């Protein structure tokens, strides 16, 4: 099942695959306690939105963007994907 696809990210029923800027693959069953961080706008950069989680006993960045609309779409897709797994988590 496909929940989200873009040039930089793919969310399926089993994995979150980051394609850019650095490739990474996260198995949905291993994603624990996902949370959102919002980064304040700075003088040289726009405000950022980040999804982090515990993954194999490490705190990892799942996704980051400065585009609020894209972030909302990715967050919703990840919520749907996590709800489909055997042990859904609130997020």
Secondary structure by P-SEA (a helix, b strand, c coil): cccccccccccccccccccccbbbbbccccccccbbbbbcccccccbbbbbbbbcccccccccccccaaaaaaaaaaaaaaaaaccccccc
